[in-house]
């Protein structure tokens, strides 16, 4: 769902990660729904 929204807005994964101040692997975990990622980071990515 997060990945689909990012792709609809045509934002590259590296750009999204930079804007959220996270690494690209962390963004991948978020897009897969990994529960080990903090809720605050999810909120930041959703805001962007």
PDBQT receptor file of N, H, CA, C and O in Angstrom, charges set to zero:
ATOM      1  N   UNK A   1       0.818  -1.180   0.000  1.00  0.00    +0.000 N 
ATOM      2  CA  UNK A   1       0.000   0.000   0.000  1.00  0.00    +0.000 C 
ATOM      3  C   UNK A   1       0.873   1.260   0.000  1.00  0.00    +0.000 C 
ATOM      4  O   UNK A   1       0.616   2.186  -0.769  1.00  0.00    +0.000 OA
ATOM      5  N   UNK A   2       1.880   1.302   0.836  1.00  0.00    +0.000 N 
ATOM      6  H   UNK A   2       2.088   0.549   1.460  1.00  0.00    +0.000 HD
ATOM      7  CA  UNK A   2       2.775   2.455   0.872  1.00  0.00    +0.000 C 
ATOM      8  C   UNK A   2       3.581   2.512  -0.422  1.00  0.00    +0.000 C 
ATOM      9  O   UNK A   2       3.793   3.588  -0.981  1.00  0.00    +0.000 OA
ATOM     10  N   UNK A   3       4.022   1.368  -0.886  1.00  0.00    +0.000 N 
ATOM     11  H   UNK A   3       3.850   0.494  -0.431  1.00  0.00    +0.000 HD
ATOM     12  CA  UNK A   3       4.790   1.333  -2.133  1.00  0.00    +0.000 C 
ATOM     13  C   UNK A   3       3.925   1.782  -3.307  1.00  0.00    +0.000 C 
ATOM     14  O   UNK A   3       4.388   2.527  -4.171  1.00  0.00    +0.000 OA
ATOM     15  N   UNK A   4       2.677   1.335  -3.341  1.00  0.00    +0.000 N 
ATOM     16  H   UNK A   4       2.301   0.730  -2.639  1.00  0.00    +0.000 HD
ATOM     17  CA  UNK A   4       1.770   1.724  -4.424  1.00  0.00    +0.000 C 
ATOM     18  C   UNK A   4       1.559   3.235  -4.430  1.00  0.00    +0.000 C 
ATOM     19  O   UNK A   4       1.536   3.855  -5.493  1.00  0.00    +0.000 OA
ATOM     20  N   UNK A   5       1.404   3.825  -3.255  1.00  0.00    +0.000 N 
ATOM     21  H   UNK A   5       1.422   3.322  -2.392  1.00  0.00    +0.000 HD
ATOM     22  CA  UNK A   5       1.217   5.277  -3.165  1.00  0.00    +0.000 C 
ATOM     23  C   UNK A   5       2.471   6.003  -3.649  1.00  0.00    +0.000 C 
ATOM     24  O   UNK A   5       2.380   7.010  -4.352  1.00  0.00    +0.000 OA
ATOM     25  N   UNK A   6       3.630   5.493  -3.275  1.00  0.00    +0.000 N 
ATOM     26  H   UNK A   6       3.705   4.675  -2.705  1.00  0.00    +0.000 HD
ATOM     27  CA  UNK A   6       4.896   6.107  -3.711  1.00  0.00    +0.000 C 
ATOM     28  C   UNK A   6       5.029   6.042  -5.225  1.00  0.00    +0.000 C 
ATOM     29  O   UNK A   6       5.449   7.009  -5.861  1.00  0.00    +0.000 OA
ATOM     30  N   UNK A   7       4.670   4.903  -5.798  1.00  0.00    +0.000 N 
ATOM     31  H   UNK A   7       4.328   4.117  -5.282  1.00  0.00    +0.000 HD
ATOM     32  CA  UNK A   7       4.768   4.746  -7.243  1.00  0.00    +0.000 C 
ATOM     33  C   UNK A   7       3.748   5.617  -7.977  1.00  0.00    +0.000 C 
ATOM     34  O   UNK A   7       4.051   6.160  -9.039  1.00  0.00    +0.000 OA
ATOM     35  N   UNK A   8       2.548   5.754  -7.422  1.00  0.00    +0.000 N 
ATOM     36  H   UNK A   8       2.302   5.313  -6.559  1.00  0.00    +0.000 HD
ATOM     37  CA  UNK A   8       1.535   6.622  -8.034  1.00  0.00    +0.000 C 
ATOM     38  C   UNK A   8       2.009   8.065  -8.100  1.00  0.00    +0.000 C 
ATOM     39  O   UNK A   8       1.721   8.780  -9.060  1.00  0.00    +0.000 OA
ATOM     40  N   UNK A   9       2.740   8.491  -7.070  1.00  0.00    +0.000 N 
ATOM     41  H   UNK A   9       2.974   7.910  -6.290  1.00  0.00    +0.000 HD
ATOM     42  CA  UNK A   9       3.236   9.858  -7.022  1.00  0.00    +0.000 C 
ATOM     43  C   UNK A   9       4.559  10.010  -7.761  1.00  0.00    +0.000 C 
ATOM     44  O   UNK A   9       5.116  11.105  -7.839  1.00  0.00    +0.000 OA
ATOM     45  N   UNK A  10       5.054   8.903  -8.300  1.00  0.00    +0.000 N 
ATOM     46  H   UNK A  10       4.601   8.013  -8.236  1.00  0.00    +0.000 HD
ATOM     47  CA  UNK A  10       6.300   8.867  -9.065  1.00  0.00    +0.000 C 
ATOM     48  C   UNK A  10       7.492   9.400  -8.272  1.00  0.00    +0.000 C 
ATOM     49  O   UNK A  10       8.286  10.204  -8.761  1.00  0.00    +0.000 OA
ATOM     50  N   UNK A  11       7.587   8.924  -7.037  1.00  0.00    +0.000 N 
ATOM     51  H   UNK A  11       6.942   8.271  -6.640  1.00  0.00    +0.000 HD
ATOM     52  CA  UNK A  11       8.714   9.273  -6.183  1.00  0.00    +0.000 C 
ATOM     53  C   UNK A  11       9.644   8.067  -6.131  1.00  0.00    +0.000 C 
ATOM     54  O   UNK A  11       9.215   6.966  -5.785  1.00  0.00    +0.000 OA
ATOM     55  N   UNK A  12      10.887   8.264  -6.464  1.00  0.00    +0.000 N 
ATOM     56  H   UNK A  12      11.235   9.159  -6.745  1.00  0.00    +0.000 HD
ATOM     57  CA  UNK A  12      11.871   7.178  -6.420  1.00  0.00    +0.000 C 
ATOM     58  C   UNK A  12      12.109   6.770  -4.961  1.00  0.00    +0.000 C 
ATOM     59  O   UNK A  12      11.989   7.587  -4.048  1.00  0.00    +0.000 OA
ATOM     60  N   UNK A  13      12.440   5.517  -4.766  1.00  0.00    +0.000 N 
ATOM     61  H   UNK A  13      12.537   4.853  -5.508  1.00  0.00    +0.000 HD
ATOM     62  CA  UNK A  13      12.661   5.002  -3.416  1.00  0.00    +0.000 C 
ATOM     63  C   UNK A  13      13.804   5.726  -2.722  1.00  0.00    +0.000 C 
ATOM     64  O   UNK A  13      13.726   6.008  -1.526  1.00  0.00    +0.000 OA
ATOM     65  N   UNK A  14      14.857   6.027  -3.459  1.00  0.00    +0.000 N 
ATOM     66  H   UNK A  14      14.920   5.798  -4.430  1.00  0.00    +0.000 HD
ATOM     67  CA  UNK A  14      15.988   6.724  -2.833  1.00  0.00    +0.000 C 
ATOM     68  C   UNK A  14      15.599   8.135  -2.399  1.00  0.00    +0.000 C 
ATOM     69  O   UNK A  14      16.031   8.601  -1.344  1.00  0.00    +0.000 OA
ATOM     70  N   UNK A  15      14.790   8.812  -3.203  1.00  0.00    +0.000 N 
ATOM     71  H   UNK A  15      14.439   8.433  -4.060  1.00  0.00    +0.000 HD
ATOM     72  CA  UNK A  15      14.332  10.157  -2.851  1.00  0.00    +0.000 C 
ATOM     73  C   UNK A  15      13.432  10.098  -1.620  1.00  0.00    +0.000 C 
ATOM     74  O   UNK A  15      13.554  10.925  -0.717  1.00  0.00    +0.000 OA
ATOM     75  N   UNK A  16      12.528   9.119  -1.586  1.00  0.00    +0.000 N 
ATOM     76  H   UNK A  16      12.429   8.447  -2.320  1.00  0.00    +0.000 HD
ATOM     77  CA  UNK A  16      11.625   8.971  -0.438  1.00  0.00    +0.000 C 
ATOM     78  C   UNK A  16      12.425   8.714   0.829  1.00  0.00    +0.000 C 
ATOM     79  O   UNK A  16      12.139   9.293   1.876  1.00  0.00    +0.000 OA
ATOM     80  N   UNK A  17      13.422   7.852   0.738  1.00  0.00    +0.000 N 
ATOM     81  H   UNK A  17      13.655   7.381  -0.113  1.00  0.00    +0.000 HD
ATOM     82  CA  UNK A  17      14.258   7.548   1.902  1.00  0.00    +0.000 C 
ATOM     83  C   UNK A  17      15.006   8.791   2.376  1.00  0.00    +0.000 C 
ATOM     84  O   UNK A  17      15.103   9.037   3.578  1.00  0.00    +0.000 OA
ATOM     85  N   UNK A  18      15.531   9.570   1.442  1.00  0.00    +0.000 N 
ATOM     86  H   UNK A  18      15.452   9.370   0.465  1.00  0.00    +0.000 HD
ATOM     87  CA  UNK A  18      16.239  10.797   1.816  1.00  0.00    +0.000 C 
ATOM     88  C   UNK A  18      15.304  11.782   2.502  1.00  0.00    +0.000 C 
ATOM     89  O   UNK A  18      15.675  12.391   3.505  1.00  0.00    +0.000 OA
ATOM     90  N   UNK A  19      14.112  11.942   1.980  1.00  0.00    +0.000 N 
ATOM     91  H   UNK A  19      13.810  11.448   1.165  1.00  0.00    +0.000 HD
ATOM     92  CA  UNK A  19      13.144  12.880   2.565  1.00  0.00    +0.000 C 
ATOM     93  C   UNK A  19      12.722  12.464   3.970  1.00  0.00    +0.000 C 
ATOM     94  O   UNK A  19      12.450  13.314   4.817  1.00  0.00    +0.000 OA
ATOM     95  N   UNK A  20      12.669  11.155   4.217  1.00  0.00    +0.000 N 
ATOM     96  H   UNK A  20      12.891  10.465   3.529  1.00  0.00    +0.000 HD
ATOM     97  CA  UNK A  20      12.261  10.648   5.527  1.00  0.00    +0.000 C 
ATOM     98  C   UNK A  20      13.453  10.479   6.475  1.00  0.00    +0.000 C 
ATOM     99  O   UNK A  20      13.276  10.083   7.627  1.00  0.00    +0.000 OA
ATOM    100  N   UNK A  21      14.663  10.779   5.995  1.00  0.00    +0.000 N 
ATOM    101  H   UNK A  21      14.806  11.100   5.059  1.00  0.00    +0.000 HD
ATOM    102  CA  UNK A  21      15.890  10.640   6.793  1.00  0.00    +0.000 C 
ATOM    103  C   UNK A  21      16.095   9.207   7.268  1.00  0.00    +0.000 C 
ATOM    104  O   UNK A  21      16.480   8.966   8.412  1.00  0.00    +0.000 OA
ATOM    105  N   UNK A  22      15.831   8.254   6.364  1.00  0.00    +0.000 N 
ATOM    106  H   UNK A  22      15.518   8.449   5.434  1.00  0.00    +0.000 HD
ATOM    107  CA  UNK A  22      16.045   6.836   6.650  1.00  0.00    +0.000 C 
ATOM    108  C   UNK A  22      16.869   6.239   5.515  1.00  0.00    +0.000 C 
ATOM    109  O   UNK A  22      17.085   6.878   4.485  1.00  0.00    +0.000 OA
ATOM    110  N   UNK A  23      17.323   5.011   5.717  1.00  0.00    +0.000 N 
ATOM    111  H   UNK A  23      17.147   4.492   6.554  1.00  0.00    +0.000 HD
ATOM    112  CA  UNK A  23      18.087   4.332   4.671  1.00  0.00    +0.000 C 
ATOM    113  C   UNK A  23      17.135   3.637   3.704  1.00  0.00    +0.000 C 
ATOM    114  O   UNK A  23      15.962   3.421   4.011  1.00  0.00    +0.000 OA
ATOM    115  N   UNK A  24      17.653   3.296   2.550  1.00  0.00    +0.000 N 
ATOM    116  H   UNK A  24      18.606   3.471   2.301  1.00  0.00    +0.000 HD
ATOM    117  CA  UNK A  24      16.853   2.605   1.539  1.00  0.00    +0.000 C 
ATOM    118  C   UNK A  24      16.386   1.230   2.036  1.00  0.00    +0.000 C 
ATOM    119  O   UNK A  24      15.238   0.860   1.792  1.00  0.00    +0.000 OA
ATOM    120  N   UNK A  25      17.244   0.459   2.728  1.00  0.00    +0.000 N 
ATOM    121  H   UNK A  25      18.177   0.759   2.927  1.00  0.00    +0.000 HD
ATOM    122  CA  UNK A  25      16.764  -0.824   3.263  1.00  0.00    +0.000 C 
ATOM    123  C   UNK A  25      15.622  -0.666   4.278  1.00  0.00    +0.000 C 
ATOM    124  O   UNK A  25      14.723  -1.505   4.339  1.00  0.00    +0.000 OA
ATOM    125  N   UNK A  26      15.660   0.404   5.067  1.00  0.00    +0.000 N 
ATOM    126  H   UNK A  26      16.391   1.085   5.017  1.00  0.00    +0.000 HD
ATOM    127  CA  UNK A  26      14.575   0.640   6.015  1.00  0.00    +0.000 C 
ATOM    128  C   UNK A  26      13.281   0.938   5.269  1.00  0.00    +0.000 C 
ATOM    129  O   UNK A  26      12.217   0.468   5.673  1.00  0.00    +0.000 OA
ATOM    130  N   UNK A  27      13.351   1.698   4.202  1.00  0.00    +0.000 N 
ATOM    131  H   UNK A  27      14.215   2.080   3.874  1.00  0.00    +0.000 HD
ATOM    132  CA  UNK A  27      12.164   1.974   3.398  1.00  0.00    +0.000 C 
ATOM    133  C   UNK A  27      11.602   0.682   2.819  1.00  0.00    +0.000 C 
ATOM    134  O   UNK A  27      10.386   0.499   2.764  1.00  0.00    +0.000 OA
ATOM    135  N   UNK A  28      12.480  -0.206   2.392  1.00  0.00    +0.000 N 
ATOM    136  H   UNK A  28      13.467  -0.057   2.437  1.00  0.00    +0.000 HD
ATOM    137  CA  UNK A  28      12.025  -1.507   1.875  1.00  0.00    +0.000 C 
ATOM    138  C   UNK A  28      11.284  -2.286   2.949  1.00  0.00    +0.000 C 
ATOM    139  O   UNK A  28      10.262  -2.914   2.670  1.00  0.00    +0.000 OA
ATOM    140  N   UNK A  29      11.793  -2.249   4.175  1.00  0.00    +0.000 N 
ATOM    141  H   UNK A  29      12.623  -1.739   4.401  1.00  0.00    +0.000 HD
ATOM    142  CA  UNK A  29      11.117  -2.931   5.279  1.00  0.00    +0.000 C 
ATOM    143  C   UNK A  29       9.733  -2.335   5.523  1.00  0.00    +0.000 C 
ATOM    144  O   UNK A  29       8.770  -3.060   5.771  1.00  0.00    +0.000 OA
ATOM    145  N   UNK A  30       9.644  -1.019   5.451  1.00  0.00    +0.000 N 
ATOM    146  H   UNK A  30      10.427  -0.429   5.250  1.00  0.00    +0.000 HD
ATOM    147  CA  UNK A  30       8.353  -0.353   5.653  1.00  0.00    +0.000 C 
ATOM    148  C   UNK A  30       7.371  -0.769   4.567  1.00  0.00    +0.000 C 
ATOM    149  O   UNK A  30       6.209  -1.059   4.854  1.00  0.00    +0.000 OA
ATOM    150  N   UNK A  31       7.831  -0.798   3.328  1.00  0.00    +0.000 N 
ATOM    151  H   UNK A  31       8.775  -0.562   3.095  1.00  0.00    +0.000 HD
ATOM    152  CA  UNK A  31       6.956  -1.168   2.217  1.00  0.00    +0.000 C 
ATOM    153  C   UNK A  31       6.515  -2.624   2.294  1.00  0.00    +0.000 C 
ATOM    154  O   UNK A  31       5.465  -2.980   1.760  1.00  0.00    +0.000 OA
ATOM    155  N   UNK A  32       7.305  -3.469   2.953  1.00  0.00    +0.000 N 
ATOM    156  H   UNK A  32       8.158  -3.180   3.388  1.00  0.00    +0.000 HD
ATOM    157  CA  UNK A  32       6.916  -4.861   3.147  1.00  0.00    +0.000 C 
ATOM    158  C   UNK A  32       6.054  -5.051   4.398  1.00  0.00    +0.000 C 
ATOM    159  O   UNK A  32       5.472  -6.116   4.600  1.00  0.00    +0.000 OA
ATOM    160  N   UNK A  33       5.975  -4.010   5.237  1.00  0.00    +0.000 N 
ATOM    161  H   UNK A  33       6.448  -3.144   5.072  1.00  0.00    +0.000 HD
ATOM    162  CA  UNK A  33       5.160  -4.112   6.446  1.00  0.00    +0.000 C 
ATOM    163  C   UNK A  33       5.880  -4.730   7.625  1.00  0.00    +0.000 C 
ATOM    164  O   UNK A  33       5.238  -5.307   8.503  1.00  0.00    +0.000 OA
ATOM    165  N   UNK A  34       7.181  -4.627   7.665  1.00  0.00    +0.000 N 
ATOM    166  H   UNK A  34       7.703  -4.158   6.952  1.00  0.00    +0.000 HD
ATOM    167  CA  UNK A  34       7.982  -5.210   8.738  1.00  0.00    +0.000 C 
ATOM    168  C   UNK A  34       7.620  -4.550  10.084  1.00  0.00    +0.000 C 
ATOM    169  O   UNK A  34       7.726  -3.331  10.216  1.00  0.00    +0.000 OA
ATOM    170  N   UNK A  35       7.198  -5.343  11.075  1.00  0.00    +0.000 N 
ATOM    171  H   UNK A  35       7.112  -6.334  10.967  1.00  0.00    +0.000 HD
ATOM    172  CA  UNK A  35       6.810  -4.767  12.365  1.00  0.00    +0.000 C 
ATOM    173  C   UNK A  35       7.992  -4.301  13.214  1.00  0.00    +0.000 C 
ATOM    174  O   UNK A  35       7.785  -3.669  14.250  1.00  0.00    +0.000 OA
ATOM    175  N   UNK A  36       9.223  -4.599  12.801  1.00  0.00    +0.000 N 
ATOM    176  H   UNK A  36       9.391  -5.112  11.960  1.00  0.00    +0.000 HD
ATOM    177  CA  UNK A  36      10.395  -4.191  13.579  1.00  0.00    +0.000 C 
ATOM    178  C   UNK A  36      10.711  -2.704  13.413  1.00  0.00    +0.000 C 
ATOM    179  O   UNK A  36      11.496  -2.150  14.183  1.00  0.00    +0.000 OA
ATOM    180  N   UNK A  37      10.106  -2.055  12.416  1.00  0.00    +0.000 N 
ATOM    181  H   UNK A  37       9.468  -2.505  11.791  1.00  0.00    +0.000 HD
ATOM    182  CA  UNK A  37      10.348  -0.632  12.176  1.00  0.00    +0.000 C 
ATOM    183  C   UNK A  37       9.439   0.172  13.096  1.00  0.00    +0.000 C 
ATOM    184  O   UNK A  37       8.272  -0.171  13.285  1.00  0.00    +0.000 OA
ATOM    185  N   UNK A  38       9.986   1.251  13.669  1.00  0.00    +0.000 N 
ATOM    186  H   UNK A  38      10.934   1.529  13.515  1.00  0.00    +0.000 HD
ATOM    187  CA  UNK A  38       9.214   2.033  14.641  1.00  0.00    +0.000 C 
ATOM    188  C   UNK A  38       8.023   2.724  13.993  1.00  0.00    +0.000 C 
ATOM    189  O   UNK A  38       8.050   3.062  12.810  1.00  0.00    +0.000 OA
ATOM    190  N   UNK A  39       7.000   2.923  14.773  1.00  0.00    +0.000 N 
ATOM    191  H   UNK A  39       6.979   2.649  15.735  1.00  0.00    +0.000 HD
ATOM    192  CA  UNK A  39       5.769   3.548  14.313  1.00  0.00    +0.000 C 
ATOM    193  C   UNK A  39       6.015   4.991  13.875  1.00  0.00    +0.000 C 
ATOM    194  O   UNK A  39       5.351   5.488  12.965  1.00  0.00    +0.000 OA
ATOM    195  N   UNK A  40       6.954   5.653  14.514  1.00  0.00    +0.000 N 
ATOM    196  H   UNK A  40       7.492   5.249  15.253  1.00  0.00    +0.000 HD
ATOM    197  CA  UNK A  40       7.272   7.026  14.144  1.00  0.00    +0.000 C 
ATOM    198  C   UNK A  40       7.816   7.136  12.733  1.00  0.00    +0.000 C 
ATOM    199  O   UNK A  40       7.519   8.094  12.020  1.00  0.00    +0.000 OA
ATOM    200  N   UNK A  41       8.606   6.165  12.335  1.00  0.00    +0.000 N 
ATOM    201  H   UNK A  41       8.847   5.387  12.914  1.00  0.00    +0.000 HD
ATOM    202  CA  UNK A  41       9.155   6.168  10.975  1.00  0.00    +0.000 C 
ATOM    203  C   UNK A  41       8.040   5.903   9.963  1.00  0.00    +0.000 C 
ATOM    204  O   UNK A  41       8.011   6.508   8.892  1.00  0.00    +0.000 OA
ATOM    205  N   UNK A  42       7.128   4.999  10.307  1.00  0.00    +0.000 N 
ATOM    206  H   UNK A  42       7.153   4.507  11.177  1.00  0.00    +0.000 HD
ATOM    207  CA  UNK A  42       5.972   4.771   9.439  1.00  0.00    +0.000 C 
ATOM    208  C   UNK A  42       5.200   6.078   9.247  1.00  0.00    +0.000 C 
ATOM    209  O   UNK A  42       4.820   6.419   8.127  1.00  0.00    +0.000 OA
ATOM    210  N   UNK A  43       4.971   6.802  10.334  1.00  0.00    +0.000 N 
ATOM    211  H   UNK A  43       5.280   6.525  11.244  1.00  0.00    +0.000 HD
ATOM    212  CA  UNK A  43       4.228   8.058  10.264  1.00  0.00    +0.000 C 
ATOM    213  C   UNK A  43       4.940   9.079   9.386  1.00  0.00    +0.000 C 
ATOM    214  O   UNK A  43       4.296   9.796   8.619  1.00  0.00    +0.000 OA
ATOM    215  N   UNK A  44       6.257   9.148   9.493  1.00  0.00    +0.000 N 
ATOM    216  H   UNK A  44       6.779   8.565  10.116  1.00  0.00    +0.000 HD
ATOM    217  CA  UNK A  44       7.025  10.081   8.677  1.00  0.00    +0.000 C 
ATOM    218  C   UNK A  44       6.893   9.751   7.199  1.00  0.00    +0.000 C 
ATOM    219  O   UNK A  44       6.695  10.642   6.374  1.00  0.00    +0.000 OA
ATOM    220  N   UNK A  45       7.002   8.477   6.869  1.00  0.00    +0.000 N 
ATOM    221  H   UNK A  45       7.163   7.753   7.539  1.00  0.00    +0.000 HD
ATOM    222  CA  UNK A  45       6.894   8.052   5.469  1.00  0.00    +0.000 C 
ATOM    223  C   UNK A  45       5.489   8.321   4.944  1.00  0.00    +0.000 C 
ATOM    224  O   UNK A  45       5.329   8.772   3.809  1.00  0.00    +0.000 OA
ATOM    225  N   UNK A  46       4.487   8.053   5.742  1.00  0.00    +0.000 N 
ATOM    226  H   UNK A  46       4.617   7.686   6.664  1.00  0.00    +0.000 HD
ATOM    227  CA  UNK A  46       3.113   8.319   5.311  1.00  0.00    +0.000 C 
ATOM    228  C   UNK A  46       2.873   9.801   5.095  1.00  0.00    +0.000 C 
ATOM    229  O   UNK A  46       2.121  10.179   4.197  1.00  0.00    +0.000 OA
ATOM    230  N   UNK A  47       3.492  10.640   5.895  1.00  0.00    +0.000 N 
ATOM    231  H   UNK A  47       4.102  10.333   6.625  1.00  0.00    +0.000 HD
ATOM    232  CA  UNK A  47       3.347  12.080   5.755  1.00  0.00    +0.000 C 
ATOM    233  C   UNK A  47       3.955  12.561   4.432  1.00  0.00    +0.000 C 
ATOM    234  O   UNK A  47       3.395  13.422   3.753  1.00  0.00    +0.000 OA
ATOM    235  N   UNK A  48       5.094  11.997   4.086  1.00  0.00    +0.000 N 
ATOM    236  H   UNK A  48       5.549  11.297   4.637  1.00  0.00    +0.000 HD
ATOM    237  CA  UNK A  48       5.780  12.395   2.851  1.00  0.00    +0.000 C 
ATOM    238  C   UNK A  48       4.981  11.893   1.669  1.00  0.00    +0.000 C 
ATOM    239  O   UNK A  48       5.371  12.113   0.523  1.00  0.00    +0.000 OA
TER     240      UNK A  48
